[in-house]
Amino acid sequence: MCSLRGFLHEFLIVYSVTDSTCMLALQGSSDPGVLEVNQEVLPIPPVSKMAKVEGCIQMYEEIYRMKGRERLRQRQEQQEQMVRAAYDMAREQLKRFDEMKELKRRQEIQELREVMEKSLKETQGQQEKLKEEHRHRAKILNLKLREAEQQRQRQEEQERLRREEGQERLRRLYSIQEELLQLNQQIDPNYKHKDLPKIDLSAYSNRGNQICGLVSGLIRTSSERGFPSQMDVANTEQALKEMRGLISSMQQEIAAAVEEKKRKDEQEKKQKQEELLKKQQAEAQTPAPAQPSGGKQQKKALSVKAGEGTMKWYQQLQDAAAQCAAAFSAMSHSKDSEVKKIRMELQKAVTIPVSQISTIAGSQLRQIFDKLNNLLSGKPVQSVGETVLVTQHPQGLDFVHYKLAEKFVKQGEEEVASHRESAFPIALVISGIWEVHPRVGELFLAHLHKKCPYSVPFYPAYKEGASMEEYQRMLGYLVQDSKMEEEDHFLKRMSGLIRLYAALIQLRWPYGNKQGAHPHGLSYGWCWLAQMLNMEPLVVVTATLLYDFLEVCGHALMKQYHCQFWKLLLLMQENYIPRYDGCVWDGKYLQKKDIPLPKGYLQPSFWRS
């Protein structure tokens, strides 16, 4: 207000000069609003000074109000701009705040995640450490358990060996006692030779009885202790040696007495013949015709051993079989469940098809051959609902080779022994497999020779120190619990094996390679027959095997060797058969000059079935 009144005072002073000067003062104002008002003011009629001043004041007030409103409007616009700017700034700050808050939240989550991961890693590390400690402790425990198990097995093995050695020594004592009793029976105190009435064997008999009593007491004492010692065996062997010496001395004494008696008889006979000859020469005017000798021709001694080449071949086959068995020994003795399963599946894949070989149909026989051939060739085959491969184990092929050859031989001593006609289909499958897989054929011969040494031919000799059971097994007998199988059962098994061998050498698989030679053909059968006739016959065994061999293979040999075969049969009839005591040979083959096809021989029509 002070400034306003000062302004009005100055305005009145200026206005009092002239009216025109007032108007110029107003026009000299720099405010556009005032100019605009001045432009709009109409000419004012002359009034008094006061009225003019009052009008100027009112006009000025109006101008001032207008300027105030204008400033207020500008101020409001500025305030609005400031408010909008503050709002925008607050909104941006709020966004930054939210972003900062979100960033902190994410950082906290990341830190929490890192803490959790770190904790998880530490936990996993602790778990791994605990697992490692557990594995280490388990390994140590397994080692201790294995050592304990091995220790137990060693103790059991030692105990088993001790028992086996004791039982073997006891069996040895029993066999020695049996031999002693047999030898003692040869000493008859009442023995009186018709030509040697003065010979006395009572001293030998008394000593033999003493030796038998000594051995019986020794066996009884050792049995009460449990098992005999090595010293007991040595004492009984010494007693047996003395008994043999006793028998030898007795036989020498008898032989010496007989020889002396024979020498005297020959001298007397020679003297009588000389006297008779002198008498005949004196009485006869012409020489007497020569008379045929009425005595039997002296038999030429034959060999009791096989030839060196034959025995070398036999040993090579046995060595090959032993090497094959050693090649899969780890698989055979493995206790791993997976290996056991593979071994069982392979065994079934071999034994089941071979057991199904029969004369039902040729198509079935071919299916069996294909199955075995595929198995040996490394191809998958189906067996009892399972797919089987020899490559499932590194030693699988050796295992299958060995077991297949073993099963073929087992079929011979069981199936062929009971059903003779089955020799031909089994032999056909063996021949076909042999052509494609020669190792199976060699292993078959090795198993066959071990089961039946007469198929070599080979007569095992008794080895010094071997037990009677071992020798019986070498001869091909089955011995179980110190009891030997019956003779009829033994001959039946040997017959089945020889029949299978005789069928094999004359048959070939019809779908194989016919260009090459038979892997084990008729020439081997001819050699076998010739070697048998060059060896001393064994009672019952040799005659049985020769009959079975000629019945099965005679027709094929006749077709192959013609006259040579008939010469061999004639030689057998004249020089070999007479060596058998009580053996009857009807000679029907020689009389007819023909040997028919064996019963069960597979005709070509069989393969169309």
Residue pairs with C-beta under 8 A, 6 or more apart in sequence:
7 60
8 53
8 57
8 60
11 22
11 25
11 53
11 56
11 60
12 53
14 21
14 22
14 25
15 21
15 22
15 25
15 49
15 52
15 53
15 56
16 49
19 52
22 52
22 56
26 34
26 38
26 56
27 35
27 38
29 35
31 63
31 67
33 63
33 66
33 67
33 70
34 63
37 59
37 62
37 63
37 66
41 59
44 52
44 55
47 55
162 227
163 227
165 227
166 226
166 227
166 228
167 227
168 467
169 227
169 228
169 229
169 230
169 232
169 233
170 222
170 223
170 227
170 228
171 467
171 468
171 469
171 482
172 233
172 236
172 467
173 215
173 218
173 219
173 222
173 228
173 232
173 233
173 236
174 219
174 482
175 467
175 468
175 469
176 215
176 236
176 237
176 239
176 240
177 212
177 215
177 216
177 219
177 236
178 468
179 240
179 468
180 211
180 212
180 215
180 239
180 240
180 243
181 212
183 208
183 243
183 244
183 246
183 247
184 208
184 209
184 211
184 212
184 243
186 247
186 250
187 201
187 204
187 205
187 208
187 246
187 247
187 250
188 201
188 205
189 201
189 202
189 205
189 206
191 199
191 201
192 199
193 199
193 254
193 257
193 258
195 258
195 261
196 254
196 257
196 258
196 261
199 253
199 254
199 257
201 250
204 246
204 247
204 249
204 250
207 246
208 243
208 246
211 239
211 242
211 243
211 246
214 239
215 236
215 239
215 240
218 228
218 232
218 235
218 236
219 228
219 232
219 236
222 228
222 229
222 232
280 288
299 575
299 578
299 579
300 575
301 536
302 534
302 535
302 536
302 579
303 534
303 535
303 536
304 459
304 461
304 535
304 536
305 311
305 459
305 461
305 535
306 314
306 456
306 457
306 458
306 459
306 531
306 535
307 531
310 456
310 457
310 458
310 531
311 458
314 449
314 456
314 458
317 442
317 445
317 446
317 449
318 446
318 449
318 450
320 442
320 443
320 446
321 402
321 442
321 443
321 446
321 447
321 450
324 398
324 401
324 402
324 439
324 443
325 332
325 402
327 395
327 398
328 395
328 396
328 398
328 399
328 402
330 395
331 339
331 342
331 343
331 393
331 395
331 396
331 399
332 343
332 399
334 340
334 343
339 393
342 392
342 393
342 396
343 393
343 399
345 383
345 384
345 386
345 388
345 392
346 388
346 390
346 392
346 393
346 396
346 399
346 400
346 403
347 403
348 383
348 384
348 388
349 371
349 375
349 381
349 383
349 388
349 400
350 372
350 375
350 400
350 403
350 404
350 407
351 403
351 407
352 383
352 384
353 368
353 371
353 372
354 368
354 372
354 404
354 407
354 408
354 411
354 426
354 429
355 407
355 411
356 364
356 368
357 365
357 368
357 411
357 422
357 425
357 426
357 429
358 364
358 365
358 422
358 425
359 421
359 422
359 424
359 425
359 600
359 602
359 606
360 609
361 606
361 609
362 602
362 606
362 607
362 608
362 609
363 609
365 425
365 428
365 429
366 511
366 607
368 429
369 429
369 432
369 433
369 509
369 511
371 381
372 404
372 429
372 433
373 432
373 433
373 436
373 437
374 380
374 381
375 381
375 388
375 390
375 400
376 390
376 397
376 400
376 401
376 404
376 433
376 436
376 437
376 440
377 436
378 389
378 390
378 391
378 397
379 389
380 387
380 388
380 389
381 387
381 388
381 389
382 388
389 396
390 396
390 397
390 399
390 400
391 397
393 399
401 437
401 439
401 440
401 443
402 443
404 433
404 440
404 443
405 440
405 441
405 443
405 444
405 446
405 447
406 443
406 447
408 426
408 430
408 444
408 447
408 500
409 444
409 447
409 448
409 451
409 497
411 422
411 426
411 500
412 423
412 426
412 448
412 496
412 497
412 499
412 500
412 501
413 451
413 452
413 493
413 496
413 497
414 493
414 496
415 422
415 426
415 496
416 422
416 423
416 426
416 496
416 497
416 499
416 500
417 492
417 493
417 495
417 496
417 497
418 492
418 496
420 496
420 499
420 599
420 600
421 599
421 600
422 600
423 496
423 499
423 500
423 502
423 503
423 552
423 600
424 503
424 507
424 600
424 601
424 602
425 602
426 500
426 503
427 500
427 503
427 504
427 507
428 507
428 508
428 509
428 510
428 602
429 509
430 441
430 444
430 504
431 504
431 507
431 508
431 509
431 512
431 518
431 519
432 508
432 509
432 511
432 512
433 440
433 441
434 440
434 441
434 444
434 519
434 520
435 508
435 509
435 512
435 513
435 516
435 519
436 512
438 519
441 519
441 520
445 520
448 455
448 497
448 500
448 501
449 455
449 456
449 458
451 476
451 493
451 497
452 476
452 493
452 494
452 497
452 498
453 459
453 460
453 474
453 475
453 476
454 476
454 494
454 498
454 541
454 542
454 545
455 497
455 498
455 501
455 528
457 528
457 531
457 532
457 535
459 535
459 538
460 471
460 474
460 475
462 471
463 470
463 471
466 474
469 479
469 482
469 484
472 479
472 484
473 479
476 490
476 493
476 494
477 484
477 485
477 490
478 484
478 485
478 489
478 490
478 493
479 485
487 540
491 540
491 541
491 544
494 541
494 544
494 545
495 544
495 545
495 548
498 545
498 548
498 549
498 552
499 548
499 549
499 551
499 552
501 549
502 525
502 548
502 549
502 552
502 553
503 552
503 553
503 598
504 520
505 518
505 520
505 521
505 522
505 524
505 525
505 553
505 556
506 521
506 522
506 525
506 553
506 556
507 602
508 514
508 518
510 607
522 553
522 556
522 557
522 560
525 549
525 553
525 556
525 557
526 557
526 560
526 561
528 549
529 546
529 549
529 557
529 568
530 568
532 542
532 545
532 546
533 568
533 571
533 572
533 576
536 579
537 543
537 576
537 579
537 580
539 580
539 581
542 580
543 580
543 583
546 572
550 557
550 589
550 595
551 598
552 598
553 598
554 589
554 595
554 598
555 595
555 596
555 597
555 598
557 565
558 565
558 566
558 594
558 595
561 568
566 590
566 593
569 589
569 590
570 590
573 585
573 587
573 590
577 583
577 585
589 595
